[in-house]
Amino acid sequence: MSRSEQALTPKLVKKLWVAFIALVLLMGASYMLITSYFANKHHQETAQRLNADVANHVIAEKFQNASPFLEDGSVNKALFGDLMHDMMAVNQGIEVYLLDNNGTILYSVVLDPNDKDATKSVSLTPINSFIANKGEKFVLGDDPRNPGEQKIFSAAPYSVAGHEGYIYIILAGKKFQEVSSTLMGQYFAKLGLGATLLTTLFSALIGLLSIWFLTKNLRLITGTVRKFQDGDLNARIENPDKSDIAIFAKSFNEMADTIVGNMDKMKSVDLLRRELIANVSHDLRTPLAVLKGYIETLQIKRETLSESEKEEYLQITHDNVDKLSKLIDQLFEYSKLEAEQVTPVKEPFSITELSHDLIAKFKVLAQKEKIELQLDNPNENCMVFADVSLVERALQNLIENAIKYTEPNGKVTLFIRRKDKNVEINITDTGTGIPVNEQPFIFDRYKQVNKSTKKQGYGLGLAIVKKIMELHDTTITVLSKPKEGSSFIFNLPAYQV
């Protein structure tokens, strides 16, 4: 037995066997009950049909020679005694009753007058139905000795010496019932034993084949799952659409693909994180080395340095402290975005007003670098639905990045355009541009780009912008040619007033 079959045997197969055996037993019991019922019905109808004229024969043969009533009007008990003796010699199960026109029992040899449970009359409805159909229709009548029960019977009307009524003969009386019950019990015991043995044999064979067939696909899926569990990451269920449990097969394949994809992503992220640590270490090392160098110089040569040199060294130290602070802030911000600890709070706001504020904020820096900074289409008020603080941070990074890579006498323009249900934001510069082979990696903090294209910066600004765009379910694209400048474009949903 394979490992997958062993895995199925303790629980699933056992449950299937229990369910199958219970079903077989239920079917067997139902079969025996139905067989017993219809066999008994068949036997009764056959017996009634064969003995339908017994009552007529009694009247024709016995009542011609002797009257069932004496001269005083009482019942001729001797006649009925001889009648029962003759009939019981042929069939001990027969019981003969003399009825009047109302169905009242006038006399019967088998009826004990002291029996309080015995009924004193029988219903004439089945008797009249039997007579009307001449015994051709199966009818059950009341059993005087067992009130509430019905038996097969034969009946015929009589009219003798001013007396009218019916001869009512139970064809399966108490004696017959006792013998029949004993034989029936033995018969069904044998039938049950034989049927049980045959049913068990065939059920075991059919059950084995059925369970094997029903669990075939499940065993195949279980085997595939075991392979995947044992390390075979390429294990997949073939032709899942043709499986009996296609949903489960498809779900496993999709789950396996997701797991493998996540594992690959985790490996990639782990590798990229190592690169991040190396890059951050380098970024931190440079300003720290500068700080250390100038501080040591101030400590060693403070007596010989002029005031202007001291001021210069302190300014350089201050600038590098700012760089370190900015780098640490960016790393903290990016780590929060990457860990999905930032949830955007979206609200309607004017992207035009925000752009005016940012242009004013960076105007001094742009003039210092002799760069023209302007807002295109400043008069149209465009409303968007987004997180204002995150969008401000993204625009700030993009404008700062554009100024950083634009040569003196260059130009940086912030375009705002309404397009259908979106507002397009475009930051274009006339700077150095980005080499084509490096453009796919500029938003990825973990990738190294050509250092010769970078003036200053830590490579986190665009990575933060990308994460902010992902939080807004949008993307940012770059259009750039070396020495011709770059354009960074993204869309935000327009607010419908």
Buried (B, 14 or more C-beta within 10 A) or exposed (E): EEEBBEBBEEEBBEEBBEEBBEEBBEEBEEBBEEBBEEBEEEBBBEBBEEBBEBBBBBBEEBBEEEBBBEEEEEBBEEBBEBBBEEBBEEBEBBBBBBBEEEBEBBBBBBBEEEEEEBBEEBEBEBBBEBBEEEBEEBBBBBBBBBEEEBBBBBBBBBEBEEBEBBBBBBBBBBBBBEEBEEEBEEEBEEBBEEBBEEBBEEBBEEBEEEBEEBBEBBBBBBBBBBBBEEEEEEBBBEEBEEBBBBEBBBEBBEEBEEEBEEEEEEEEBEEBEEBBEEBBEEBBEBBEEBBEBBEEBBEEEEEEBEEEBBEEBEEBBEEBEEBBEBBEEBBEBBEEBBEEEBEBEBEBBBBBEBBBEBBEBBEEBBEEBEBEBEBEEBEEEBBBBBBBEBBBBBBBBBBBBBBBBBBEEBBBBBBBBBEEEBBBBBBBBBBBBBBEEBBEBBBBBBBEBEEEBEEEBBBBBBBBBBBBBEBBEBEBEBBBEEEEBBBBBBBBBBBEE
